[in-house]
Amino acid sequence: LGAFPDWFAAPQPDWPASAVVTGFPRLCAPAESPLPEAVQAFLSAGSAPLVFTAGTGMTQAHAFFACALQTVTALQRRALFVTRFPETLPDALPAEVMVADHLPFDHLLPQVAVLVHHGGIGTTAAALAAGTPQLLVPFAFDQFDNAARVVRLGVGRSCATLHPERWIAELEPLLHPDPTLTAALRHYRRLMAEVPDASALIADRIEALTRARFPITSTQ
């Protein structure tokens, strides 16, 4: 099972014959669960911020957030750091930087300038759905491949180096999008809106495979 659409990663000749791409599974917050009031007030109080996240399980993001702070300080931009591990943050943060432990990205990302993240497939999909430019900073696993595909789609940039000057160079064209970037963001946001959440399809296929391999026999 490939938990992504074929326009993100097309099936290849060397894949197993049983391989199927399903589209992205989506984690969408219900409409009645808006952003926290403090976060919405921060978003409304100035220019659209940059959002930085290294992933929900990343406990070693000290260098990531240190680089993030240096980057937004140099750019003189507001920022929102999203992490469940506050011990990974710099000791002193300016008023222009807000911290949150978890936020519904489908509500947040349409209101921000750029998302800077680790390249997890769920976060990548959320940015595509919001039409938000993204800078991917991959650490491991599929993140490097996801970053390459985002660049190929024309909706973001990639930088695997934790250096503020490199980040600034990659962020500049995302903060000042040209018509090509704008058109690509709109195109894939539209595609994401047309494709339903694949979670149910993925679950159905897993259950079907389980039933085929481990048939339930009657005890009567």
Rosetta silent file (secondary structure, phi, psi, omega in degrees, C-alpha in Angstrom):
SEQUENCE: LGAFPDWFAAPQPDWPASAVVTGFPRLCAPAESPLPEAVQAFLSAGSAPLVFTAGTGMTQAHAFFACALQTVTALQRRALFVTRFPETLPDALPAEVMVADHLPFDHLLPQVAVLVHHGGIGTTAAALAAGTPQLLVPFAFDQFDNAARVVRLGVGRSCATLHPERWIAELEPLLHPDPTLTAALRHYRRLMAEVPDASALIADRIEALTRARFPITSTQ
SCORE:     score description
SCORE:     0.000 S_00000001
   1 L     0.000  122.465  172.298    0.000    0.000    0.000 S_00000001
   2 E  -100.976  111.347 -174.659    1.350    3.383   -1.022 S_00000001
   3 L   -83.431   59.831 -178.875   -0.404    5.965    1.159 S_00000001
   4 L  -161.315  160.145  177.801   -0.145    8.714   -1.450 S_00000001
   5 L   -80.611  161.507 -176.661   -1.745    9.585   -4.819 S_00000001
   6 L   -68.503  -22.092  177.155   -0.185    8.553   -8.119 S_00000001
   7 L   -75.751  -16.204  174.784    0.583   12.179   -9.035 S_00000001
   8 L   -86.558  -42.855  177.340    2.833   12.342   -5.969 S_00000001
   9 L  -148.378  103.544 -176.895    4.603    9.031   -6.645 S_00000001
  10 L   -72.264  143.949  174.958    3.584    7.072   -9.721 S_00000001
  11 L   -55.171  141.379 -175.848    3.685    3.250   -9.594 S_00000001
  12 L  -109.743  154.690 -178.067    6.980    1.908  -10.945 S_00000001
  13 L   -59.304  -27.762 -177.574    7.689   -1.159  -13.142 S_00000001
  14 L   -91.859    5.910  175.349    9.694   -2.853  -10.391 S_00000001
  15 L   -72.343  153.647  173.488    6.936   -2.581   -7.781 S_00000001
  16 L   -57.529  148.336 -178.473    5.168   -5.816   -6.749 S_00000001
  17 L   -60.725  -25.952 -178.118    2.151   -6.610   -8.915 S_00000001
  18 L   -85.312   -1.815 -176.038   -0.080   -6.285   -5.848 S_00000001
  19 L   -66.333  139.207 -179.343    1.082   -2.732   -5.051 S_00000001
  20 L  -136.538  136.467  170.635   -1.671   -0.119   -4.831 S_00000001
  21 E   -99.019  138.548 -170.013   -1.548    3.643   -4.279 S_00000001
  22 L  -112.765  -16.500 -165.191   -4.447    4.922   -2.225 S_00000001
  23 L    96.667  170.988 -177.489   -4.080    8.663   -1.829 S_00000001
  24 L   -79.011  134.008  164.227   -3.082   10.422    1.385 S_00000001
  25 L   -73.609  136.672 -174.189   -4.642    9.496    4.720 S_00000001
  26 L  -118.402  140.470  175.397   -5.679   12.789    6.262 S_00000001
  27 L  -110.689   90.446 -175.595   -5.939   13.885    9.874 S_00000001
  28 L  -105.090  135.180  178.111   -8.473   16.705    9.682 S_00000001
  29 L   -79.191  143.648  176.467   -9.870   18.495   12.702 S_00000001
  30 L   -63.630  153.575 -177.325  -13.654   18.889   12.895 S_00000001
  31 L   -59.327  -28.749 -178.408  -15.030   22.328   12.079 S_00000001
  32 L   -82.556    5.406  177.031  -16.152   22.747   15.680 S_00000001
  33 L  -115.692   76.933 -177.642  -12.525   22.386   16.872 S_00000001
  34 L   -74.620  178.947  174.669  -10.927   25.696   15.880 S_00000001
  35 L   -64.420  151.293  174.609   -7.460   26.907   16.717 S_00000001
  36 L   -55.810  147.847 -176.504   -6.878   27.912   20.345 S_00000001
  37 H   -57.807  -40.084 -178.436   -7.851   31.509   21.010 S_00000001
  38 H   -64.627  -38.338  179.244   -4.294   32.521   21.872 S_00000001
  39 H   -69.415  -43.391  179.276   -2.971   31.113   18.593 S_00000001
  40 H   -64.424  -36.580  177.294   -5.694   32.773   16.531 S_00000001
  41 H   -65.253  -39.729  177.695   -5.016   36.072   18.290 S_00000001
  42 H   -63.290  -43.807  179.929   -1.310   35.730   17.470 S_00000001
  43 H   -62.389  -35.795 -176.436   -2.103   35.043   13.816 S_00000001
  44 H   -82.748   -9.863 -171.777   -4.377   38.087   13.653 S_00000001
  45 L   -88.146   -2.661 -178.331   -1.933   40.424   15.386 S_00000001
  46 L  -173.261 -161.089 -178.935    0.513   40.848   12.522 S_00000001
  47 L   -66.088  157.853 -179.754    1.880   39.501    9.276 S_00000001
  48 L   -59.111  127.171 -176.175    1.479   35.829    8.441 S_00000001
  49 L   -82.533  168.380  166.170    4.115   33.920   10.412 S_00000001
  50 E   -89.596  141.159  178.390    6.431   31.125    9.398 S_00000001
  51 E  -110.305  134.139  179.830    5.609   27.806   11.059 S_00000001
  52 E  -122.781  129.002  172.731    8.357   25.401   12.145 S_00000001
  53 E  -146.449  140.250  178.577    7.850   21.795   13.200 S_00000001
  54 L  -105.610    9.526  178.831   10.247   18.856   13.338 S_00000001
  55 L   108.569  150.662 -173.977    7.511   16.234   13.763 S_00000001
  56 L   -66.844  -25.258 -177.773    5.295   15.069   16.610 S_00000001
  57 L  -107.837    9.726 -174.089    7.794   12.490   17.869 S_00000001
  58 L   -83.305  108.640 -178.158   11.038   14.372   17.340 S_00000001
  59 L   -99.069    1.853 -176.490   12.816   14.695   20.701 S_00000001
  60 L  -124.529   45.004 -174.578   16.176   15.821   19.297 S_00000001
  61 L   -99.257   22.651 -178.300   15.202   19.016   17.506 S_00000001
  62 H   -57.293  -47.851 -178.169   17.440   21.411   19.467 S_00000001
  63 H   -68.125  -34.703  178.680   19.526   22.330   16.405 S_00000001
  64 H   -60.778  -50.255 -176.997   16.404   22.615   14.228 S_00000001
  65 H   -74.881  -28.992  173.702   14.738   25.197   16.469 S_00000001
  66 H   -63.327  -42.834  177.522   17.996   27.042   17.121 S_00000001
  67 H   -66.154  -37.663  178.833   18.381   27.430   13.366 S_00000001
  68 H   -61.429  -44.193 -179.790   14.726   28.463   13.101 S_00000001
  69 H   -64.768  -43.790  177.551   15.189   31.251   15.634 S_00000001
  70 H   -61.664  -36.788 -178.133   18.306   32.558   13.895 S_00000001
  71 H   -67.221  -50.236 -177.211   16.474   32.453   10.572 S_00000001
  72 H   -70.631  -29.209  175.864   13.383   34.400   11.605 S_00000001
  73 H   -64.949  -44.096  179.150   15.517   36.893   13.544 S_00000001
  74 H   -66.632  -37.200 -179.461   17.564   37.605   10.434 S_00000001
  75 H   -81.073  -12.585 -175.254   14.433   37.830    8.273 S_00000001
  76 L    56.555   49.656 -179.897   12.622   39.945   10.908 S_00000001
  77 L  -119.751  152.306  173.788    9.596   37.675   10.602 S_00000001
  78 L   -77.472  157.171 -176.442    7.120   36.342   13.117 S_00000001
  79 E  -149.573  156.496  175.233    7.100   32.598   13.760 S_00000001
  80 E  -127.223  118.108  178.933    5.166   29.788   15.371 S_00000001
  81 E   -98.066  122.276 -178.149    7.156   26.841   16.745 S_00000001
  82 E  -111.546  114.370  179.803    5.089   23.657   17.031 S_00000001
  83 L  -158.832  146.177  173.964    6.541   20.938   19.261 S_00000001
  84 L   -90.291    2.643 -175.721    5.475   18.631   22.063 S_00000001
  85 L  -126.238   81.674 -176.708    8.965   18.839   23.552 S_00000001
  86 H   -60.463  -21.108  178.570    9.590   22.375   24.885 S_00000001
  87 H   -67.084  -12.833  177.857   12.999   21.283   26.173 S_00000001
  88 H   -87.116   -3.530 -176.773   14.185   21.291   22.536 S_00000001
  89 L   -89.031  155.089  172.794   13.531   25.041   22.195 S_00000001
  90 L   -57.958  152.671 -174.799   16.056   27.842   22.747 S_00000001
  91 L   -62.889  -40.194 -176.518   16.029   29.171   26.314 S_00000001
  92 L  -122.710  123.562  178.502   14.836   32.670   25.407 S_00000001
  93 L  -116.667  139.329  179.223   12.322   33.386   22.656 S_00000001
  94 L   -72.984  167.824 -179.713   11.243   36.880   21.564 S_00000001
  95 L   -63.701  -21.231 -179.403    7.635   38.022   21.612 S_00000001
  96 L   -76.915   -3.782  179.934    7.534   37.557   17.841 S_00000001
  97 E  -118.674  123.355  177.137    7.813   33.777   18.319 S_00000001
  98 E  -108.923  150.101 -179.569    4.927   31.750   19.754 S_00000001
  99 E  -117.702  137.136  174.356    5.099   28.120   20.876 S_00000001
 100 E  -138.445  146.436 -176.177    2.329   25.531   20.624 S_00000001
 101 L   -87.369  -27.044  179.146    2.471   21.823   21.426 S_00000001
 102 L  -164.628  136.514 -179.387   -0.059   20.625   18.839 S_00000001
 103 L  -141.998  147.672  174.054   -2.316   22.362   16.324 S_00000001
 104 L   -73.529  108.151 -173.259   -4.788   21.259   13.640 S_00000001
 105 H   -66.020  -27.346  179.197   -2.798   22.032   10.512 S_00000001
 106 H   -66.824  -25.782  174.221   -5.850   22.117    8.250 S_00000001
 107 H   -86.987  -32.474 -173.827   -7.035   25.149   10.248 S_00000001
 108 H   -81.351  -49.498 -165.836   -3.606   26.688   10.739 S_00000001
 109 H   -62.839  -32.423  176.902   -1.736   26.409    7.444 S_00000001
 110 H   -62.751  -12.016 -176.104   -4.053   28.530    5.247 S_00000001
 111 H  -105.610    6.348 -174.842   -3.161   31.461    7.522 S_00000001
 112 L  -115.423  166.957 -177.105    0.650   31.200    7.452 S_00000001
 113 L   -83.013  -50.262 -177.957    3.370   32.294    5.051 S_00000001
 114 E  -148.641  145.603  172.436    5.544   29.160    4.852 S_00000001
 115 E  -106.158  122.743  175.954    5.712   25.813    6.629 S_00000001
 116 E  -107.786  120.065 -172.440    9.226   24.612    7.501 S_00000001
 117 E  -151.213  176.574 -172.153    9.164   20.946    8.481 S_00000001
 118 L   -77.262  -17.877 -179.718   10.889   17.578    8.575 S_00000001
 119 L    97.319   16.522  173.014    9.216   16.113    5.499 S_00000001
 120 L   -61.616  148.134 -173.279    6.845   13.626    7.102 S_00000001
 121 H   -66.002  -34.986  179.137    4.210   12.478    4.634 S_00000001
 122 H   -67.844  -42.442  178.295    1.285   13.697    6.758 S_00000001
 123 H   -67.165  -39.820  177.114    2.721   17.173    7.203 S_00000001
 124 H   -59.840  -45.658  179.749    3.605   17.320    3.519 S_00000001
 125 H   -64.021  -38.495  179.631    0.045   16.403    2.568 S_00000001
 126 H   -62.564  -40.934  178.460   -1.390   19.012    4.947 S_00000001
 127 H   -67.157  -39.778  176.670    0.665   21.760    3.292 S_00000001
 128 H   -60.261  -43.352 -178.227   -0.407   20.594   -0.181 S_00000001
 129 H   -66.620  -31.894 -179.098   -4.063   20.691    0.892 S_00000001
 130 H   -85.252  -12.080 -174.816   -3.684   24.208    2.311 S_00000001
 131 L    69.580   32.600 -176.434   -1.811   25.559   -0.696 S_00000001
 132 L  -101.253  129.304  174.836    1.005   26.614    1.633 S_00000001
 133 L   -59.607  147.166 -177.619    4.630   26.854    0.406 S_00000001
 134 E  -137.869  139.619  170.623    6.914   24.489    2.280 S_00000001
 135 E  -108.963  117.919 -178.616   10.598   24.176    3.037 S_00000001
 136 E   -96.861  131.521  178.555   11.466   20.585    3.878 S_00000001
 137 L  -119.870   81.930 -172.208   14.397   19.845    6.163 S_00000001
 138 L   -72.167  144.188  177.784   14.619   16.032    6.021 S_00000001
 139 L  -110.508  -40.090 -170.847   16.309   14.036    8.782 S_00000001
 140 L  -165.487  174.909  169.784   15.692   10.341    7.933 S_00000001
 141 L    59.080 -133.972 -176.823   13.538    7.623    6.349 S_00000001
 142 L   -78.883   -2.306 -172.319   11.140    8.677    3.555 S_00000001
 143 H   -63.136  -35.830  179.316   11.623   12.369    4.307 S_00000001
 144 H   -66.982  -39.565  178.180   14.353   12.847    1.685 S_00000001
 145 H   -67.125  -43.348  177.814   12.171   11.265   -0.993 S_00000001
 146 H   -60.030  -40.979  179.682    9.173   13.369    0.033 S_00000001
 147 H   -62.710  -43.926  179.922   11.326   16.494   -0.146 S_00000001
 148 H   -62.202  -37.196 -179.072   12.520   15.642   -3.654 S_00000001
 149 H   -71.552  -37.087  176.551    8.931   15.105   -4.798 S_00000001
 150 H   -62.630  -42.775  177.472    7.744   18.417   -3.317 S_00000001
 151 H   -62.458  -42.533 -179.301   10.523   20.201   -5.203 S_00000001
 152 H   -63.901  -34.182  177.409    9.593   18.330   -8.389 S_00000001
 153 H   -73.412  -16.008  178.650    5.954   19.425   -8.011 S_00000001
 154 L    81.721   21.290 -177.048    7.127   23.033   -7.765 S_00000001
 155 L  -111.580    5.652 -179.272    5.394   23.762   -4.437 S_00000001
 156 E  -172.812 -174.857 -179.537    8.408   23.994   -2.143 S_00000001
 157 E  -129.608  169.264 -179.976   12.122   23.762   -1.543 S_00000001
 158 E  -134.967  142.030  175.970   14.441   21.389    0.289 S_00000001
 159 L  -154.715  111.133 -177.743   17.478   21.944    2.508 S_00000001
 160 L   -88.690    5.099 -178.840   18.983   19.177    4.615 S_00000001
 161 L  -102.215  130.589  178.209   21.521   21.537    6.220 S_00000001
 162 L   -87.880   74.482 -179.172   20.767   23.193    9.564 S_00000001
 163 L  -138.953  123.399 -174.175   22.295   26.534    8.674 S_00000001
 164 H   -58.885  -36.630 -179.910   20.315   29.820    8.794 S_00000001
 165 H   -64.437  -37.498  177.115   21.969   31.323    5.721 S_00000001
 166 H   -67.947  -42.344  178.988   20.968   28.289    3.662 S_00000001
 167 H   -62.513  -43.412 -179.483   17.435   28.389    5.021 S_00000001
 168 H   -60.582  -42.814  179.920   17.115   32.088    4.248 S_00000001
 169 H   -61.635  -37.851  179.788   18.242   31.517    0.659 S_00000001
 170 H   -77.609  -30.267 -177.515   15.616   28.786    0.209 S_00000001
 171 H   -77.192  -31.189 -175.189   12.875   30.739    1.986 S_00000001
 172 H   -52.063  -50.351  179.327   13.205   33.973    0.011 S_00000001
 173 H   -68.283  -21.226  177.563   11.461   32.657   -3.152 S_00000001
 174 H   -80.466  -32.509  178.339    8.761   31.039   -1.002 S_00000001
 175 H   -77.197  -20.295  178.283    8.080   34.248    0.907 S_00000001
 176 L  -128.687   70.660 -171.174    7.842   36.168   -2.382 S_00000001
 177 L   -65.266  137.505  174.469    6.138   33.631   -4.673 S_00000001
 178 L   -88.139  172.999 -177.538    6.291   34.128   -8.420 S_00000001
 179 H   -58.194  -31.866 -179.721    3.375   33.191  -10.732 S_00000001
 180 H   -66.232  -46.368  178.208    4.788   29.699  -11.322 S_00000001
 181 H   -63.886  -44.173 -179.386    4.866   28.854   -7.616 S_00000001
 182 H   -59.961  -43.494 -179.807    1.434   30.396   -7.062 S_00000001
 183 H   -64.975  -40.459  179.615   -0.062   28.383   -9.921 S_00000001
 184 H   -65.415  -42.417  178.950    1.487   25.136   -8.650 S_00000001
 185 H   -61.237  -42.849  179.091    0.181   25.705   -5.136 S_00000001
 186 H   -66.297  -40.415 -177.826   -3.340   26.322   -6.454 S_00000001
 187 H   -61.619  -48.345 -176.185   -3.190   23.300   -8.763 S_00000001
 188 H   -78.380  -25.548  171.859   -2.259   20.808   -6.054 S_00000001
 189 H   -64.430  -39.627  177.596   -4.586   22.364   -3.504 S_00000001
 190 H   -65.809  -43.114  177.853   -7.380   21.731   -5.994 S_00000001
 191 H   -61.412  -41.256  179.446   -6.246   18.136   -6.542 S_00000001
 192 H   -63.432  -35.681  179.353   -6.163   17.547   -2.782 S_00000001
 193 H   -69.855  -27.426 -177.522   -9.726   18.877   -2.479 S_00000001
 194 H   -83.035  -20.744 -175.797  -10.916   16.500   -5.200 S_00000001
 195 L  -100.102  124.759 -179.213   -9.385   13.363   -3.652 S_00000001
 196 L   -70.766  163.105  174.638  -11.121   11.955   -0.548 S_00000001
 197 L   -58.075  130.050 -175.643   -9.327   10.936    2.622 S_00000001
 198 L   -89.605    3.673 -174.797   -7.787    7.519    1.960 S_00000001
 199 H   -58.352  -45.897 -178.048   -7.890    6.301    5.576 S_00000001
 200 H   -65.763  -40.475  178.942  -11.014    4.167    5.109 S_00000001
 201 H   -62.916  -42.807  178.938   -9.710    2.668    1.855 S_00000001
 202 H   -62.448  -45.348  179.422   -6.402    1.751    3.503 S_00000001
 203 H   -62.374  -41.571  179.959   -8.187    0.161    6.459 S_00000001
 204 H   -61.417  -42.019 -178.237  -10.502   -1.800    4.127 S_00000001
 205 H   -69.339  -37.064  176.850   -7.569   -3.212    2.157 S_00000001
 206 H   -65.177  -42.863  179.908   -5.688   -4.219    5.301 S_00000001
 207 H   -65.998  -39.121  178.735   -8.791   -5.961    6.658 S_00000001
 208 H   -63.853  -41.149  178.292   -9.389   -7.732    3.342 S_00000001
 209 H   -64.619  -40.338  179.202   -5.797   -8.986    3.308 S_00000001
 210 H   -63.557  -44.204  179.577   -6.128  -10.174    6.887 S_00000001
 211 H   -63.567  -36.607 -178.966   -9.344  -12.058    6.126 S_00000001
 212 H   -69.142  -36.317 -176.507   -7.730  -13.694    3.090 S_00000001
 213 H   -87.271  -29.158 -177.926   -4.670  -14.874    5.010 S_00000001
 214 L  -130.343   71.506 -176.878   -6.398  -15.728    8.267 S_00000001
 215 L   -62.277  142.410  178.891   -9.957  -16.840    7.426 S_00000001
 216 L   -83.384  122.122  178.736  -12.358  -17.001   10.334 S_00000001
 217 L  -101.460  144.606 -178.908  -13.686  -20.517   10.796 S_00000001
 218 L   -72.113  142.067  177.020  -16.961  -21.254   12.471 S_00000001
 219 L   -91.032   -3.535 -178.847  -16.880  -22.945   15.880 S_00000001
 220 L   -91.163    0.000    0.000  -20.334  -24.453   15.363 S_00000001
